[in-house]
Amino acid sequence: MRVNLPHGLVLTLALLASPAAMLPPNAVIAAETVGLGDGASIDILEYLIETSPNGHKTVVVMAKPNFDPEPFGAVPSDNFARRVEPLCAGLVSNSRESLEAEGVGAVRVRWDFEPSYDTGSPSEIKISRFHEFVYDIDENWKCIPRPLGVGLDNLSPELPSGLDVSLRYIEQGPRARQLALTYQSALPLEEISDEVLENAAIELCIVHGDLILADRRRYYEQLEAGLVSIGFVQTDDRGMELERRVLFGVLDDSCNTGLSSTLADAIRETVAGGS
């Protein structure tokens, strides 16, 4: 799959000074269709450049899905992050020279759509929803997903167990009623003992899992969760992925870790104090 930034992008970017400035119409490839690798595709409507107050630059890809992303009701954006990642990978791979010259450090994909399900709103009112996906560009020019569901400043919590991990995906698991959280480990998984891994999984289920379960219960009631899967992954240079997972049941919309509420609160306070 090839995804190329518009011709003349470097010259255009040099003229942009304000956040979310839009590229001139003649620099935008309208309705470029890009396959996601699973039979689905999206239309790229336009590219934007967003500059934060501290000078951090993000390529914003405005798109439209050629499939119904929510056939059964509203779902979180994070559910589609893995599916959209090939778009980011193709963009970075084929436009590295331009992105590197301009100091771009992230990619954000957004698609807008009209829900097909009954939103409960009067028929004369048009309802629109959108999903967003954020990816950092690392030193190896790989797209690193940054899930939105726990807050972008909370992806790598300082755990009491001392394990250094970063949240990569929040999604529906392969089993029914399963919430799957996937973390990138800084250490090779074979060097981590079962005890440390299980302790870290307990901490992450309390710090992240409970937060996500509460949000889903509040905003996405159709997404039932009876099981939380905490996964730790490690990827080698060939793209092969090693994974270890720890499973927890769900009780009263919280991870059933077996710890008392006092201990769970203490873990939350410890992590919050270390952030």
C-alpha positions in Angstrom: 0.0 0.0 0.0 1.4 3.4 -0.9 0.1 6.6 0.7 1.9 9.7 -0.5 1.6 13.2 0.8 0.6 15.8 -1.8 3.3 17.0 -4.2 4.9 20.3 -3.1 4.0 19.6 0.6 7.4 20.7 1.9 7.1 24.1 0.3 3.6 24.5 1.7 4.5 23.4 5.2 7.2 26.1 5.4 4.5 28.7 5.1 2.2 27.4 7.8 2.4 29.4 11.1 -0.9 28.8 12.9 -2.2 25.6 14.5 -4.4 23.4 12.3 -3.6 25.5 9.3 -5.1 23.9 6.2 -3.1 23.1 3.1 -4.1 25.0 0.0 -6.7 23.2 -2.1 -4.2 22.5 -4.9 -2.0 20.7 -2.5 -4.7 18.2 -1.4 -5.6 15.0 -3.1 -9.3 14.8 -2.6 -11.1 11.5 -2.0 -8.0 9.4 -2.3 -9.1 5.8 -1.4 -6.7 3.8 0.9 -7.2 0.1 1.8 -6.7 -0.9 5.4 -5.6 -4.4 4.6 -8.7 -6.2 5.8 -11.0 -5.6 2.9 -12.1 -2.2 4.2 -11.0 1.2 2.9 -11.3 4.9 3.8 -11.3 8.0 1.6 -8.6 10.6 2.4 -10.3 14.0 2.1 -7.5 16.3 3.1 -4.2 16.7 5.0 -3.7 19.3 7.7 -0.7 20.4 9.6 -1.2 21.1 13.3 1.4 22.9 15.4 1.1 22.9 19.2 2.2 25.9 21.3 5.5 24.2 22.0 6.2 23.7 18.3 5.3 20.0 18.1 4.0 19.2 14.6 1.3 16.7 13.7 0.0 15.6 10.3 -3.8 15.4 10.6 -5.4 13.1 8.1 -9.1 13.9 7.5 -10.9 10.9 6.2 -14.2 9.1 5.7 -14.8 5.4 6.3 -16.2 3.3 3.4 -17.9 1.0 6.0 -20.2 1.5 9.0 -17.9 1.9 12.0 -20.8 1.7 14.4 -23.6 -0.7 13.2 -24.7 -1.5 16.7 -24.3 1.8 18.6 -21.6 4.2 19.6 -18.1 2.7 20.3 -14.8 4.3 21.4 -12.3 5.5 18.8 -9.7 3.2 20.3 -11.5 0.1 19.0 -10.2 1.0 15.5 -6.6 2.1 16.3 -5.0 -1.2 15.2 -7.2 -1.3 12.1 -6.1 2.2 11.0 -2.5 1.8 11.8 -1.5 0.6 8.3 -2.6 4.0 7.0 -0.2 5.7 9.4 2.6 3.2 8.5 2.2 3.8 4.8 2.1 7.6 5.2 5.3 7.6 7.3 7.1 5.0 5.1 6.4 6.8 1.8 6.8 10.4 3.0 9.6 10.1 5.5 11.8 12.6 3.8 9.2 15.4 3.8 8.0 14.7 7.3 11.6 14.5 8.7 12.5 17.8 6.9 9.6 19.5 8.6 10.1 18.0 12.0 6.7 16.2 12.1 6.5 13.9 15.2 3.0 12.5 15.1 0.1 11.5 12.9 -3.6 12.0 13.8 -6.3 10.3 11.7 -9.9 11.5 12.0 -13.0 10.3 10.3 -16.5 11.8 10.5 -19.6 9.8 9.8 -23.4 9.8 10.3 -24.5 7.0 12.6 -26.8 4.4 11.1 -28.3 3.4 14.4 -31.2 5.2 16.2 -29.6 8.0 18.2 -33.0 9.0 19.7 -32.8 12.4 18.2 -35.7 13.9 16.1 -35.4 12.9 12.4 -35.0 16.5 11.3 -31.8 16.8 13.3 -28.7 15.4 11.6 -26.3 13.8 14.0 -22.6 13.4 13.2 -19.9 11.5 15.1 -16.2 11.2 14.6 -13.4 8.9 15.7 -9.7 10.0 16.2 -6.5 8.0 16.3 -3.2 9.4 17.5 0.2 7.9 16.6 3.7 9.0 17.6 6.5 8.6 15.2 9.4 7.0 17.0 13.1 7.2 16.4 12.9 4.2 13.9 10.0 5.9 12.0 7.4 3.5 13.3 3.8 4.5 14.2 3.3 4.1 17.9 -0.4 4.2 18.8 -1.5 6.4 21.7 -4.9 5.3 23.0 -7.2 8.1 24.1 -9.2 6.1 26.6 -7.0 6.7 29.6 -5.6 10.2 28.7 -2.4 10.8 26.7 -0.5 11.7 29.9 -1.4 8.4 31.6 -0.1 5.8 29.0 3.0 4.8 30.9 2.2 4.8 34.7 4.9 4.3 37.3 3.8 1.0 38.8 4.6 -0.2 42.3 5.9 -3.4 40.7 8.5 -1.3 38.9 7.7 -2.8 35.4 8.1 -0.2 32.6 5.3 -0.6 30.1 3.2 1.7 27.8 -0.4 1.2 26.8 -0.7 0.5 23.1 -4.2 -0.7 22.4 -7.7 -0.7 24.0 -10.0 -2.9 22.1 -12.6 -5.6 22.2 -10.9 -9.0 22.8 -11.3 -12.1 20.7 -13.7 -13.6 23.3 -17.2 -12.4 23.9 -17.6 -9.7 26.5 -13.8 -9.2 26.8 -11.9 -6.0 27.1 -8.3 -6.3 25.9 -5.6 -3.9 27.0 -2.2 -4.4 25.3 1.1 -3.0 26.6 4.6 -2.6 25.1 7.2 -3.9 27.6 10.6 -2.1 27.9 12.2 -5.3 29.1 12.3 -8.6 27.1 9.3 -10.7 28.3 11.5 -13.7 29.0 13.4 -11.6 31.6 10.3 -10.8 33.5 9.2 -13.3 36.3 5.7 -14.5 36.5 5.3 -12.8 39.9 6.3 -9.4 38.6 4.2 -9.8 35.5 1.1 -10.8 37.5 1.6 -8.0 40.0 2.0 -5.4 37.1 -1.2 -6.8 35.5 -3.1 -6.4 38.8 -1.9 -2.8 39.0 -2.8 -2.0 35.4 -6.2 -3.5 35.7 -6.8 -1.3 38.7 -5.3 1.9 37.3 -6.4 1.6 33.7 -8.9 -1.2 33.5 -11.3 0.1 36.1 -11.2 3.6 34.4 -12.1 2.1 31.0 -14.8 -0.1 32.4 -16.4 2.8 34.1 -16.3 4.9 30.9 -17.8 2.1 28.8 -20.5 1.5 31.3 -21.4 5.2 31.2 -21.2 5.9 27.5 -21.2 2.5 25.7 -23.6 0.3 27.6 -23.9 -2.2 24.7 -20.2 -3.1 25.1 -20.5 -5.6 27.9 -17.4 -6.7 29.7 -17.1 -9.9 31.8 -13.4 -10.4 31.3 -10.4 -8.0 31.2 -7.3 -9.3 29.4 -4.0 -7.5 30.3 -1.4 -8.3 27.6 2.3 -7.6 27.4 4.0 -7.6 24.0 7.5 -7.4 22.7 8.3 -7.0 19.0 11.6 -8.0 17.4 13.3 -6.5 14.3 11.4 -8.9 12.0 8.0 -7.8 13.3 7.4 -11.0 15.1 5.5 -10.4 18.3 5.8 -12.3 21.6 2.9 -11.9 24.0 2.0 -12.9 27.6 -1.5 -12.2 29.0 -3.2 -12.2 32.4 -7.0 -12.5 32.7 -9.3 -10.9 35.3 -13.0 -11.2 35.8 -15.3 -8.2 36.2 -17.3 -7.5 39.3 -19.5 -4.4 39.7 -17.8 -2.8 36.6 -14.3 -3.2 38.1 -11.5 -5.7 37.7 -11.9 -8.6 40.1 -8.2 -8.7 41.2 -8.9 -10.3 44.6 -7.5 -7.2 46.3 -9.5 -5.3 48.9 -10.8 -1.8 48.0 -8.3 -0.3 50.5 -5.3 -1.9 48.7 -6.8 -1.0 45.3 -7.1 2.7 46.4 -3.5 2.6 47.7 -2.3 1.4 44.3 -4.2 4.2 42.6 -2.8 6.8 45.0 0.8 5.5 44.6 0.6 5.6 40.8 -1.0 9.1 40.8 1.7 10.3 43.1 4.4 9.1 40.8 2.9 10.6 37.7 
